[in-house]
């Protein structure tokens, strides 16, 4: 059994750790509320522009944007991986990267090339470790993401798609369901089709002003921006929720460890007292 001094040191150490995890839990809870508000306010716009773009894919205008043209064969795939910059958020990043790696192996098994855009430090580091071809990356988003920062890294993938270097683009992120549940997803961004989004079949007719090319080009740029931004804010809300739950679990575990250590300490202390009493009684009897 460890000595009383050593046990007291362990108890003090665990108590200090618990203070840190409690503080991190409260910080994550405050950030989580803001992240959820940001995510929920962005959802209606993202869903609406997704539907409009899907309807547009069923229209037959005189101009067809490259984003709407389905390639005859898929030889190269682009994957945008959205992860957090920091850890201590449970299995959030692990589950997402496991799903991404599974899809990457499927594509490689089919003989398709793969290029990756990593948003978030965790995903960037992981993709480098597994030897993936990282075409662009973005880290250090902070607690408030801005489209201006996001679109730079993503535009490299879009330019590669337009140039024919990539035939399809997917995005991988954590979809926020509730505080206790986040779902890792891999969704197709390009080429855009109504079937992929689930819109009703049939042709759609639009009147373009001033002209189809200008309207469609601008709309699809906004479409890509909104979907990538929505994925990032969904992932951030999931990150803060997962971190809050993880830190609460760590604090609860630390409390249990402290209780067990105090029990061991009391037993060691009682044993030492009993030993001293026995020595005193033995000495008195000898006298």
N, C-alpha and C positions, 0 to 999 in steps of 0.2 A: 504494500500500500504506500502511495506517495506521502511525503511529509506534509504537515499542516501548512508550512510556508509555501511549498510548491502549489498546493491546491488553491490557496488564497490568490496566488499570482495568476493561475488559470481562470479563476472566477473573475478577477479584475479585468483580465484580457477579454473574456467573452462579454462582460458588461460594456466595455468600451466599443466592441464590435456591434453590439446591439444598439447602442446609441447612434452609431453611424447608419445602420440599416433602417432604423426608425426615422432618422432625418431624411434619408433618401426616399423612403416610402411617402413621406409627407410632400416632398418636393415633386415626386412623380405624380402624386394625386392632383396637385395644383396644375402641373403642366398637362396632365391628362384631360382635364376639363376644357382647357383652352384648345388642345389638339382636337378633341371631339367636336367642339363648336366649329372649328375651322373645317373639319372634314364634312360635317353635316351641311354646312352652308355651301360647300362646293359640289355636293352630290347632285342637286337638281340641274345645275348648269351642265355638268358632265353628261348626265343621262340624256338631257334634251339634245345637246349637240351631237351625241352619239346616234340618236334616232334620226336626226335630220341628215347626218352624213350617210347613214345606212339607207335612208330613202333616196338620197341622191345617187347612191350606187345602183339603184334600180331604174333611175331615169335614163333617158337616151338623148342627152344634149349633143350639140354639134362639137363639143370639146370634151375629151376624156382625160382626166388627170391620171398620172402614173400610179397614184395611190389606189385608184379604182380598177386598175387593169390586173387581172389575175394571170400569173405566169403559167406557161405551159408545163414547166417542170420546176421543182424546188431543188436547187443544187446547193444553195448557201442560205443559212438561217442566221438572223440577228436576234440576240436575246438581251433585253434590258433588265438587269437585276437590281431591285430596290431593297436595300437593307438599312440597318441603323449604323450610325457612326460609332456608337458606344455599346458596350456590353452590359452585363448585369440585368438582362431582361428575360431570364428564363430560357426556354428553348425556342424563342421566336425566330431568331436567325438560323438556328440549326435546322428547324423543320422546313423553312423556306429553301435553304440551300440544298437540303436533301431532295426536295421536289425538283429543283432546278437541275441538279446533277442527274436525276433520273431521266428527265426529258432530254438533256444533253446527250446521254448515252444512247437514247432511242434514235436521235438524229444522226449521231455518229455511226450507229449500227446500220442505218439506211444509206450510209455513204455521203451524207450531207456535210458541207463545211459549216463551221460555226464561228461567229464573231460576237463578242460580248461588250455591252456598255454597263459598267458598274457604277451605281449610284449608292453611296454609303461606304464607309471605310471597311466594314466587316465583309461585305461582298467583294470589294476590290482586293482585299488581302487574300480571301479564300480563292478567288479565280486565278490569282497569280500562283498560289500554292499548287493548285491542280493542273497548272499549265495551260489554261484556256487562253485564247487569243483575245486580249482586252484591247478593243479598238478605241474606246474613250472611257473616261471615268470622272466622277465628281464626288468630292468629300467635303466635310465641314459645312453642311447645310444649316446647322444650328436648329433652334426650336421653331423658327418661322421660315418656311421655304418660300422662295420667290421664283416665279416662272422665268424671269430673266436669267437666273443662274442655271436653271434646269435645261432650258432649250438648247444651250450651247453644246453640251455633251450629247444630247439626243439628236441634234441636227447632223452630226457626223454620221449617225446611223441612217438618217433619212436621205442624206446626200448619197450614201452608198447604195441605198435602195433605188433611188432614181437613176443612178449610174449603172444599175444592173449588177453590182457586186453582191447584193443581197436580194433574195427572192421572197423572203417573208420575215416579218419582225414580230417577236413576241415580247411580252412584258411579264415579269414575275415579281409579286409583291404580297404583303399580308393584308387580306381584306378584314376590316374591322366589323365584327358581328355584335359583340357586347364586351363589357369589361373583362369577363372571364374567358371569352372565346375569340380567337383570331384564326382565320383560315388562310393558309398559303395558297396562292393561285398562280397559274400560268395562262395568260390570255393572248390571243392573236390581235395585234394592232393593224398590220398591213399584210396583204392587200385587204382593203375594206370591202365587206359584202353584207348584204341584208341577212343572208342565211346565218352568218356567224353571230349576228346580234340577236336574231330571232324576230325580225320585223315581218309584218304581213307581206305575203307575196303580191305581185302585181306591179304594174308600171306607174311611175310618178311623173307628173308633168309640172315644170316650174317655168316661171317667167323671170329671166335674168336681166338685171339692170345694174350697171351699164352694159356688161356683156358677160357671157358664161365663164370665160377663162378667168377674168379678174375675180368674180364672185367665188368660183369653186376653189381657186388657189388660196384665197384668203380664208375661206371657210375650213378647208382641210388643214391649214396651218394651225388655226384655232382649235380644231379637233384634236390634233396631236398634242398641242400644249395642254389642253384641258385634261386629256386622259393620263398623260404622264404626271401632271400636277396632282390629279385626284389619287393616283397610285401612291405618290409620295406622302400626301397628307393622311391617307388611309394607313399607310405603314407607320407613320409617326404616332397616330392615335393608338395603333396596336402596340407600338414600342412602349409608350408611357403606361398603358394599361398593364402590359406584361411585366414591366419593371416594378410597378406598384405591388402587384400580386407576389412577385418574386421576393421583394424586400419585406413584405408582410410575413411571408413564409419563413424567411431567414430570421426575422425578429422573434417569431413564435418558437422556432427551433432553438434560438439562443436562450430564450427564457426557460425552455425545458432543460437545456444543458446546464444552465446556472442552478436550477433546482436540484439536478442530479449531483452536481459538484458540491453543493452545500450539504447534501445528505452524506456524501463521502467525507467531506471535511468534518462534519459533526461526529461521524463514526470514528475518524482518526483522532479527533480531540478527546472523545470519550475513552478511547483505548489508552491514550497517553495519561489521562487523569486516573484511570483504573490502575495503570501500571505504577504511577507515583504513590497512590494510596497503598498498594500492595507492598511497595518497598518500605514505606513508613511503618506499616503494621509489622512487617518482617523485622525491621530494625528494632522497633519497640519490644517485640517478643524476645529478640536476642539479648537485649539489655536486661 
